[in-house]
Amino acid sequence: MSKAGRAASAYRAYREISRPGSPGLMARVKALPRMIGGALRGDYHDLGKSKLALMGLGILYIVSPVDIVPDFLPIIGVTDDFGVFLWLMTSLLGESGRYLDWERRRVHGEII
């Protein structure tokens, strides 16, 4: 994804979080462990194990000392980590919002 695409995706995530009636940032963050647990148990089918594994690889890439572009290169070295971070945050926040909607429908007894 290009820089402009990552920025647009981050802006869409921000707009989604700040939309009236949408779960806020802290509600989404608190839902992450439940969402991951539900996906691993197979209760929450909207988050596939392949996407969950890709998110895990994103976390490993960010914390790993081995990078495609070394971090000691000024500006360029941090850009790839930041791009992965933006993708990871927008994916997690967007997916946790969908999880909260799914959870709300399930609690209220609606058909999913």
C-alpha positions as CSV (number, residue, x, y, z in Angstrom):
1,M,0.0,0.0,0.0
2,S,1.3,3.4,-0.9
3,K,1.9,6.2,1.6
4,A,-1.2,8.0,0.5
5,G,-3.2,4.8,0.8
6,R,-2.0,4.3,4.4
7,A,-2.8,7.9,5.3
8,A,-6.2,7.6,3.8
9,S,-6.8,4.4,5.7
10,A,-5.7,6.0,9.0
11,Y,-8.0,8.9,8.3
12,R,-11.0,6.6,7.6
13,A,-10.3,4.8,10.9
14,Y,-10.2,8.1,12.8
15,R,-13.5,9.2,11.2
16,E,-15.1,5.8,12.1
17,I,-14.0,6.1,15.7
18,S,-15.2,9.7,16.1
19,R,-18.5,9.0,14.4
20,P,-21.5,9.6,16.8
21,G,-22.9,6.3,18.0
22,S,-19.7,4.4,17.1
23,P,-17.7,2.6,19.8
24,G,-15.0,4.9,21.1
25,L,-11.3,4.2,21.1
26,M,-11.1,2.8,24.6
27,A,-14.1,0.5,24.0
28,R,-12.3,-0.8,20.9
29,V,-9.0,-1.3,22.8
30,K,-10.8,-3.1,25.6
31,A,-12.6,-5.4,23.1
32,L,-9.3,-6.6,21.5
33,P,-8.6,-9.5,23.9
34,R,-12.2,-10.7,23.7
35,M,-12.1,-10.4,19.9
36,I,-8.8,-12.4,19.6
37,G,-10.1,-15.0,22.0
38,G,-13.4,-15.3,20.1
39,A,-11.5,-15.6,16.8
40,L,-9.2,-18.3,18.2
41,R,-12.1,-20.3,19.8
42,G,-14.1,-20.0,16.5
43,D,-16.9,-18.0,18.0
44,Y,-16.2,-14.9,16.0
45,H,-16.0,-15.9,12.3
46,D,-15.4,-12.5,10.8
47,L,-11.8,-12.4,11.8
48,G,-10.1,-15.3,10.1
49,K,-7.1,-17.0,11.6
50,S,-5.0,-16.0,8.5
51,K,-5.7,-12.3,9.2
52,L,-5.0,-12.8,12.9
53,A,-1.7,-14.5,12.0
54,L,-0.9,-11.6,9.6
55,M,-1.5,-9.1,12.4
56,G,0.8,-11.2,14.7
57,L,3.5,-11.0,12.0
58,G,3.0,-7.3,11.9
59,I,3.6,-7.0,15.6
60,L,6.7,-9.2,15.3
61,Y,8.0,-7.1,12.5
62,I,7.6,-3.9,14.5
63,V,9.4,-5.2,17.6
64,S,12.0,-7.3,15.7
65,P,15.5,-5.9,15.4
66,V,15.6,-7.3,11.8
67,D,14.0,-5.0,9.2
68,I,13.7,-4.9,5.4
69,V,15.1,-1.3,5.7
70,P,17.5,-0.9,8.6
71,D,16.4,1.5,11.3
72,F,19.8,3.2,11.5
73,L,19.1,4.9,8.1
74,P,17.6,8.3,9.0
75,I,13.9,8.7,8.1
76,I,13.8,5.8,5.6
77,G,14.6,3.2,8.2
78,V,11.6,4.1,10.4
79,T,9.2,4.6,7.5
80,D,8.6,0.8,6.9
81,D,7.9,0.2,10.6
82,F,5.5,3.2,10.7
83,G,3.7,1.8,7.6
84,V,3.2,-1.6,9.3
85,F,2.1,0.2,12.5
86,L,-0.5,2.2,10.6
87,W,-1.8,-0.9,8.8
88,L,-1.9,-2.8,12.1
89,M,-3.7,-0.1,14.1
90,T,-6.3,0.6,11.4
91,S,-6.9,-3.1,11.0
92,L,-7.2,-3.7,14.7
93,L,-9.4,-0.7,15.4
94,G,-11.7,-1.4,12.4
95,E,-12.0,-5.0,13.2
96,S,-12.7,-4.4,16.9
97,G,-15.5,-2.0,15.9
98,R,-17.1,-4.7,13.8
99,Y,-16.6,-7.1,16.7
100,L,-18.4,-4.8,19.1
101,D,-21.3,-4.5,16.7
102,W,-21.4,-8.3,16.3
103,E,-21.2,-8.7,20.1
104,R,-24.1,-6.2,20.6
105,R,-26.3,-8.0,18.0
106,R,-25.5,-11.4,19.7
107,V,-26.3,-10.1,23.2
108,H,-29.6,-8.6,22.0
109,G,-30.6,-11.9,20.4
110,E,-30.6,-10.7,16.8
111,I,-29.9,-13.2,14.1
112,I,-26.4,-12.9,12.8
